[in-house]
Each structure stands twice: as structure tokens, then as C-alpha cells.
Amino acid sequence: MCGIVAYVDCDSCQLEPITKAKLDASLHSILHRGPDSNGRYIDPSNRVGLGHTRLSIIDLDGGQQPISNKTNTIHIIVNGEFYDFERIREELIAAGHTFKTSSDSEIALHLYEEYGYSFLEHLRGEFALCLWDTKRSIFLAARDRFGIKPLYYANKDGRLYVASEIKAFPPLGLKMAWDVDSIVHGGPMTDMRTPFAGIAKLSPGHYITATLSGSVHIEKYWDADYPDKTVKDARSVEEMVEGVRSRLVEAVRQRLRSDVPVGVYLSGGIDSSSIAGIATSILRERDPNARIRAFTISFPGGNNSNEGPVAERTAEFCNAIFDKLEVTDEKVAESFEDAIWHFEMPIPNVNGVGKFLLSRFVRDAGYKVVLTGEGSDEHFAGYKFFEPDYLLEPDLATPFKPLSESDRLDLLSNYKPSTQLKVYASMGEKIEIEGSPVSKRMLNGINTPRTLSKLVFINKEVYPDHVLSRTGAPDLSLALASGLSGEARRKIAHKWHPLHAALYSENKTVLPNGLCNFLGDRSEMAHSIEARTPFLDHFLTEYVNDLPPSVKFKPSEKGELVEKWILREAVKPYITEELYLRTKHPFIAPAARDTYSPISRLFREKITKESCGALGWLKWEPVADIMTKYFETGDQVAHNALLVLTSYVILGERFRVATYTPIRNVTIDAK
């Protein structure tokens, strides 16, 4: 796991050349991603540069980057891990390739030599990479299928910039400005935009190519797909359960390959608990006394967010070494600003700060690698808000007796959203969300985009007229629907079951932008921790996506829907009965308990008339009204809005962003 920086100058570039000192300064800004070593390649023409900071996991002594081929005509830098690399390496050696290292990263270079652009389909894992082919004068950058690893780019004045984090761009000379269109419409969470003008995220499953003549092209190499909703699945339930179990076990086995110790993040849920159980079982194949080390976060006070006791019982079941970090409001407030600097986007709750603190705890314990449970809910239907979309249409592919229309209506009438969703529902009553009918028509009537849009919605009253006249009123559900490809929208309208449409929508928005970002890579790599996600193994997800909706949600004898039913059956041998029977409890760090809490003091310190004026795209009076409402009533919606606004103030300060003015502010079209 590492940090990468690259640039390419085309023929028409009029900018000053990037010096070695500037490239080194850029690498230093992301040193937390790879503190063990660094390296660089600068083309003799000084028009192409590659920089790399390394966190040593595989081939500790010999895996320095950039890596070049035998003839020194292809150069590559990689952030991430490739699994099953030893088998691929042996096949490439048999085909005549010569390797310089024993690292997993080098297989990408030789696969490119062997297959050209099609090399990406042979890679398994989480990764972002940059490659320079001197013979063809082709630069290529790619991101993994789910966006587990970040990759940002900017194309400005004839120079293409690429990096693992946005903070690597200013040392290269890129000026930071606000993208108000993205901010108003929730681009940092709903699509591939960022808060900053001209800087975008490369979409998961895509690669970008550039030539010295100035052409820049983005292409998709992978996407999720789902079966035709009108075709019955011929497989037995037992076959489906075994199919999930065998693929998940193999995904965990691949991710235990490391030259340093591997731990596990353990919550009170079935996802991380099943990973801990499977990993323990695999380790005991060689050593009957093997124990994995489990790291858990808990919150004091006995609230519903404290899953420490459940996690501890799971650790006892696995005979894991159990480490628990207790997080207080004071610790969250103290770390909030540093966390936002690493996340590089606003957050609507403090979950990510909790993960930020947990990753530091793991680093201080001497670990570099952990397994995590991210991605399970997005493929096995683990969230309550997916239920209404599951019930929109009958499941004609089901191996069970299909639900009648009256059964579906009864289940829908008994739908009881979680506490988290009740907060979002109250937001729907308190704020105006425009355009929702259009987004529903675009996506066959599913409700999930509307629910997701409430995560990051800020009332339009906080924006001055000159901003809204340019951007239009906030319409996050429409923005989310518009961010999906036309091909995906066509399949949603005609081919996929509504549950699968809902799963796809979250996989393309909240998964890469939230769960894999501030709840994933950015909170972990802030402290040089590599997290591995077995549930995002594409061999597993492709199998799960192809399963009928009704093995993901299954009605119980009590007349309720059991979420992630097939996962429960698949991992039953590896978890406690408590977890097998337990319903989903989303990881939610508790909100500030009162208006005098440490987070509240942070609001007062950061959100002022002066700080809003420095942003240039906020009106102070409505922001002050939100502050007053929160301090007088503790309103949850106001609390979430203040977290987002505080995030932006911090980003503006730390990135030294110029005050926004409506003239000459430029954005790019992020695919």
C-alpha cells in the first residue's frame, strides 16, 4: 500500500517544468501513505514524471518503485495489493518474462506487456496505478473495480496531473479553487467530482490514457451486472449458499498473504465477524493454536452505538487476541480537523473520525495490515432502506415460492426503518428536496437515491443568490441518478430487479465516495494502515450479483424481511448464534450529546461570520439560524449540517482555497 503521483506534459504545455524538488515535495505531502521508502522516475524529456511512497507489505527488501521492465521502456507505480500474484507470476515467467522483484506490484507491468490495455482484467485486488510506455508514448492510469483505492486527476493548461490524494497537487503548482456546482449538488458523495474545481476522481473500473500530443481519454474496463429479472434461476438454494461460502473463504485466504502480521477490524456485525471466523479457520489449517488479533472501537455510556460487548463475545468465540479502543467525544473533537484534512471531503457524521482513531490505534499496536468487512451490505442487501425497493416488484427468479402482491404490500406496510433512517425521514420533512420524481422515473421508481441524497443535503437557503443562479437549487437525488451511466440506467429500466438497481446505485456512489474513502482508505492510510476487503473481491461480487433478490432479503416466519439471508447461511459455521440471528446495526458514531459537547465547541470555533465569508459561497444569516437551532434544541438535522459546513471551513483553511467569486471559476466534466 502506497501513495502515487504522476504528471504528463503535452506538446502545447506552457507551464514551467516540474522539477525534482517539486515532485519530492508532492510525495512528501502524502508520506503517511508510504513512510518506508520513496522513489521517482522522470523521463529524459522531463515531460513525464512518476513518484511513489511505499508502505512495505510484500517483498519487504526488494519491492522498491517505480518498477521498470527488462529493457527499461515501461515504468510503473502501484498503490494497493494484487492477489493470487504468485500464480500469475509463474505463468508470466513461463511465457518468457523476467522479473526484477518478488513484489505483487510487478505483475501489472508484465501483464501490460503481454495483454496491452486488457491487462487490467487479469488483476485481482484493490489498486490504483500509473504506467508510462516510452515506446508508444502512452501514459495510463487505472483504478480498481470498486474504488477501494483513491485516484484523482486534473487536466489543466496542457498538463495531466494524477495522484492518490488531492493534497499532492499544490506542490506541483496546481491552484486550488472551489467547485460550487459540485458542492451544492453533493458531488463529493454522489458522483466523481470533488469540492475543488478542475479536480475529479477517476471512476472505479476505469482507466485514463494520455499522449504527449495532448489527447486524454477515459475508458471503462469493468462494471457490475445483474441477471434478467424475468428469468427464473435454476440453481438450488444449497448450491447458492455453497457458492457464496467457497468464494468468500477464497477471498479471505488470498488476503491473508502478507510478509507482515495481519489483523482484523471487528465490529458487532456479521460482516467483520465472519471475516474473523474464516481467517481464524484458515490460519489453523497450518497451526491449530493460531490466533488472529482483532481491533474494535467502542463508545462509552452504553448507547446503541457501542458494539464493543458483541465484538468481544465474537473474539472469545474465535479465541482472537482482543484490543478495544474507547472513543470519547473529546477524542473525536480533537481529531476532527486532522481527519478532514486526510478525507479531503465533508462528512455528515463522525463515523470516519472513529475509524481514523481506530487506525492510529492499530498502527501504535505495531500492525500494518487489517481485514475489514466493507462492501458486504452493498452486495448482500444489508441496509433497511433497500427493503422498499425489493418489494416494488415480484422476484420471478426466486428459488422460493414468490411473494404475492398482497404479501409484498403487507411487508411494505410493516416496514420499520432503523433509527438512522428515521433521522433521514425527519430530514425529508424539514428540508425541500426538488426533482425527486425525475430521478425516480430515471431509475424505475426506486427510493434508494432519495434516501442516499439526504445523507449530504444542505438546505438551499444557506447559498447566496449568485450561487443558486449558476448551479440551480440542490437536487441530490437527481444528481445521483444522473451520475450513473446511460447503459446502467437502461438496464435499471428494463432488465434489473429494483433491488439490484438500488444496490448498483449505492455501489457507484456511497461505496467509493464514503465507505471506501473516509470510512476506508483515507482513515486507514492516514496512519499507514493497509485495509483489505474480502467482500469486494470481484469473483465473489460477480457471483452474488447474479443471485436472485429473494436470497438476499427473505421473509421470516414473523412476517419480517431478513437482510443478507444467504450470507448468514454461508457463514453460519464461522460465527456465533447471536450474530446469525442478529439484525443489521449500522456503524454510527454517536452524535454530540449536548450543545456544550466538544464537537459543539468545535462548531462555535470554526463556523463564524468571517469563516463563511472566506468561503464565498455561504450566507451567514441562515447558517447562524442553523447554529441557533442546534444549540437551543440539539436538532439532529442541524447537527449533521454543521458537520458538513465545519468540514468545508477546515478544507478551505488547510488547502488555502481562494474565496469563491462567480467569475472565472472553472469546473471539469468528470466521467
FENPEGI-V400871 format. One record per helix or strand. SS is the DSSP state (H for helix, E for strand). FROM is the first residue (numbers start at 1). LEN is the number of residues. Records with the same first field share a line. If there is no record, write none. Layout:
SS: FROM-LEN  FROM-LEN
This chain:
E: 2-8  35-1  37-6  48-7  67-2  74-9  125-9  138-6  152-5  159-5  178-1  193-1  196-1  200-2  206-6  216-5  262-4  293-7  321-7  369-4  530-4  554-2  561-2
H: 20-10  31-3  85-10  106-17  166-3  170-3  180-5  187-4  237-19  270-14  308-11  329-15  351-14  377-4  384-7  405-9  419-12  436-7  448-6  460-3  465-7  476-8  486-9  498-10  510-16  534-3  538-8  549-3  565-10  577-5  598-9  609-7  620-14  636-19
